[in-house]
Amino acid sequence: MNASTLVIGAGSAIGRAVAELALARGEHVVGLSRQAPAINHPDFLWLPCDHQPSDRRHCLDALSEQGKRWHRVVICLGMLHSDRVKPERRLEHLDMEAMQQLYQINALLPQCYLAELLPLLAPQADCKVAVLSARVGSIGDNRLGGWYGYRASKAALNMLLACTAIEYRRRAPGIKLMAYHPGTVESPLSEPFAAGRARLSPAQSAGQLQRWMDEAVVDGELSFLDWTGQTVPW
């Protein structure tokens, strides 16, 4: 059975690039997203998903019926800003509703997928699962402060991933779990805040992720890596 890659959030810039790179090396790819990515390939299957519980259940049932051997799973879900949500520069800018939305999308939603995918992943061997995190979620690397909601939601994601890696070690020992900082990528998420910074294309960041997933060893541990392959402090 040919290897397959599952991309959750395939409509994002990095998600689409991950899918295209996997297709380029002959893998079957399934993508879940709200909007269909502009990918036209016979080995690509798009499942529309708004990430609500009923939609997730429908998509996961469809994945179960396919009976694929999952080689890679990449979760590319996240939010930094929206029309009403902006990164906070001062304590006075804190907005509880905005922080709850960031926590929901950046931490809880990826965790829901990791829980619901367990029946599909437990029988797998040598499967790598990567979740997009962010360096700003590192407590040890925080020297600038600010961005309270985004930082806190990514730090929460990292803790949830750490707990999941411990449970996966028992229940899905063939899985390697990774948190990945993709760098500053040319995308709608980072563009308003990327002035003066060197930026990666989505394909560059996705290519590095593909490389580190290929090289990762299934060891029951959670790895937190940036796009250069360096370990990010927790």
Secondary structure, 3 states (H helix, E strand, C coil): CCEEEEEECCCCHHHHHHHHHHHHCCCEEEEEECCCCCCCCCCEEEEECCCCHHHHHHHHHHHHHHCCEEEEEEECCCCCCCCCCCCCCCHHHCCHHHHHHHHHHHHHHHHHHHHHCHHHHCCCCCEEEEEECCHHHCCCCCCCCCCHHHHHHHHHHHHHHHHHHHHHHHHCCCEEEEEEECCCECCCCCHHHCCCCCCECHHHHHHHHHHHHHHCCCCCCEEEEECCCCECCC
